[in-house]
Amino acid sequence: MIHVHSLPGALACALIVISSCGRSEPASPSTGAAASPRSSLRDTMPPVMSGVEPSLQERIRAAYASLTAARAARTTSDIDLGRAHGQVGKLLLAAELYDQAEPHLLNARALERGELAWPYYLAHTYRLKFQADQAIPLFEEVLRIKGDHVPALVWLGILHADGGRVDLAEPLLTKAVSLNPRSAAALFELGKVALAGGDPARAATHLEAALAADPDADGVHYALAMAYRARGDEQRAASHVRRWRDERLYPADPLMEEITDLLKTAVVYEIRGTRAMDDRKWAEAAALFREGLAVAPRDATLHQNLGTALYLAGDARGAEAEFEAAASLLPGYARALFSLGIIMEERGRDQEAIERFSGAVASDPSMVNARASLADALRRSGKLEASIAEYVSVVKADPSASQARFGHAMALVRLRRYAEARAVLEEATRAHAEQPGLAHALARLLASAPDDAVRDGPRAMTIVQALERTTAPTLTLIETAAMALAETGRFSDASARQRQAIAMASQAGRAETATRLTENLRRYESGMPSRQPWADDDPVHFPRASSPR
């Protein structure tokens, strides 16, 4: 068994908040041959997130991967696809990437008609882009879905008032106040409308009510000062001017607060939990992620992070449950699927590991660790050609992935394509001279490949001698030295080395290995070299550098 050490691939904890929006009944489908809403969907490219806070970037990437998986699945309904677009749009809106949020929210609105969240978020996207002419009809659409939606009434009133249409703003704001008499924002805007309409007494009444509803609303004071000044009360006007701060008063807005509040909450717990994991305080990290889940129970990445902490603490079953929850909440969540694949792999359930790793790669083709693990599982399962294709992709994406070059060579050996395996290992040793395991594998192939054109006993011996000078003696290196000695005709020395390897295996309690080694000892004692670099049942692996993190 040969071990090739590789640099550990960092597996970042991607975060995304999944939260449910208040939903109305979807609009009834129209009769007749209506075109599918998918025919008019906007193109949505992978998000460009320069300058976005890293943990929010990870959330957005995870949401986009889930959307990619939803688009690829033939069974995804229009509503589910709409919600997948909507989740990406919400996060891009939170990241203030308004232009990128727009097509996702347009698609969500087209696919899930009757859901007020999507025109509402889209209206805010246009509002924040200072495109009131596009925001106004969308707030009107929200009100057609739910006529008593106070935040939409207030925002629509604000946009009309800011555009000089106080005649349109007043009835909207009046309705908002009738529905919620303590809406400070609605009262404030209604007071401003009254002031603009030349009614300072009514303006003062509304503005005083706004302050009563929210005493900390310092932005009200200037308008109230103007109302008192218009009434000739300079003393009160001066008092309010002194207390004024240039602040806008926003309505209570659960849908918009859902994004910002949950993001902030999750980020706080993610940062604190990740720091605890960096300090190897697994239990503390798990406790922090559980606190986060108490606030945001549908946050898929908090489940993923909790699973990671549990796994590192030795609770594989608890970790599996959390990874399953993450994958269920966010279908196509590549990191959750990868984590589940690692657990299946450790349990020897390679077919299930292949399914999980394949899902991760389908969702995130750039996830090199998942593709490398898929390649290994395919090779172990005898799907050698498929594994080779994956190994080639890994090396193309990450030339530093020495373990993929090793796996590629071992798959070729299993296919009896020894010349190709030698070429791969020679290139690998040139690219990764610091990796003794690659040189060791090449030496073993040169010493005992069945293909005469591949073997080179003297070169194998040179490599082995160099390894023996620089690395600690291991059973497999001693076995390879015996192969090289036999190939160069030094059968007595080969037999002595083989007996040394057998003794090491016996002392380690590895009876099956000792028995296998005895077969080559008989060959050397009979003056015959080895012609089998690795036994057919030799797992031939490199140490796992990844964990479900």
C-alpha positions, 0 to 999 in steps of 0.5 A: 500500500503506497501513501501519497501525501497532498496539501490539504484542500480547504473546504470553505463553509458556505452559508445561505439563509433559507427563509419562508415568505408569506405566501398567497394562493397562486393565481389560477392557471389560465385556460387555453394554450398559454405559453410556459413561463419558462419560455420568457425567463431571463438569463442569469449568469454566475454572480460576480461578487467583488467587494462582498463580505466573504461569508455572504459570498459563500451563501450566494454561491451555495444558493446559485449552485442550488438553482443550477441543480434545480434547472438541471433536474427535469422534475423541478416544478415551475414554483420550485424553480421560481423559489430557487431563483428568488433565493438567489435574488434575495441574497443579491439584493441583500448584498446590494448587487441590484442589477444581478438580483433583478433577473433572478427576481423577475424569473421568480415572479414569472414562475410563481405568480401570486406570490407577493414576495417576488414583486415586492423584492423586485419593487425594492430593487428598482427603488434602490436603483432610483427607478421609481417608474418601474418600482411603482407598478410592482408595489401596485401589483403587491397590493392587488395580491394583498390589499392590506399590505401596510409596507407596500402602501407606505412605500408606494405612498412615499414614491408618489410623494417624492414624485410630487403626486401627493394626490396619489400618496395621501389615500395610500398613506391614510389607508396604511394608518387605518390598518396600523395606527401606530405606523410611525413611517406612515404617519410621518409621510402623511404629515409631510403630505399634509404640509406639502398640501398647505395644511400645517395643523393636520401635518402637526397632528400626524407628525406628533402621532409619529413621534408618539409611536416612535420617540426615537424617530429623530427624522420627524423633527424637521418636518414638525418644526416646519409645521409649527413655523407655518402656524407661527409657533417659532418656539416649538419650531426651534425646539424641534429643529434642535432635536432633528437628525437627518434620518429617514423613517422606514416602515416596519417591513418584515420581508425586507427585515427577514433578509438583513436580520437573518443574514446578520444573525447567521454571520455572527454565529458563523464567525464565532463558530468558525473561530471555535473550530479553528481553535479545535473547540468542537463542542463550543463551535457546535453550541454556537451553531445550534444557537444560530439555528434556534434563530434561523432554523432553515439556514442550510449552512448553519446545519452544514457547519454544525455537522462539521463540528460534530464530525470533527468531535467524533459524532459521525451519526449526528453529523450525518443528520445535519448534513442531510438537513442541509441538503434537504433545505438546499437541494444541490448544496454541493458542500453538504453532498460532499460531506455526506459522500465522505461519510459514506466513503468511510463506511465502505458504501462506495455506491452511495458515496459516488451518488453524493460526490456526483451530485456535488460535482453536478452542482459545483463543477469547480469543487475539486475536492468533490471531483477527486473523491468521486474519482477515487470512489469510481476507481475503488468500484472498478469504474476505471475509465470513468475515474480516469476522466475525473482525475484528468479533470481534477489535474486540469483544474488544479495542477497541484493535485498530486493525489489525482495524478497518483489515482490516475496512474493506479487506474491505468495499472488496473487496466493493465495500461502500464506504459501510460501509467509510467508516463503519468507517474514520470510526469507526476514526479517531475511536477511534484519532486517533493512527494516521495510517494509518487517516486515510490509508485514509479519505482515499483512499476519500473521494478515489476510491471508485466510489460517488458517495455515498461520495466527498468530495474536499475532505474527502479533501484536508483529511486529506491536507494534515494528514498531509503536515504531520505525517508523512514523505512516502511513495509511497502518501501522494503517490499519495493526494494526487494522487487527492484533487487530481484529485477536486477538479478540480486535474488539473495538480497531480494529474499532477505529484504522480503523476509524483513518485510514479512517480519514487519507485517507479522509483528504488526498483526497483519497476517494476510499481508504476511501471507501475500508477501510470502508468495513473492519470497518463494519467487525470489528464492526460485530465482524469479522476479516479481511481475505484479506491482500491486496485488489485485486486492491492494487498495492502493490509496493516499491518505484522506486530506479532506473532511466534511468541512 
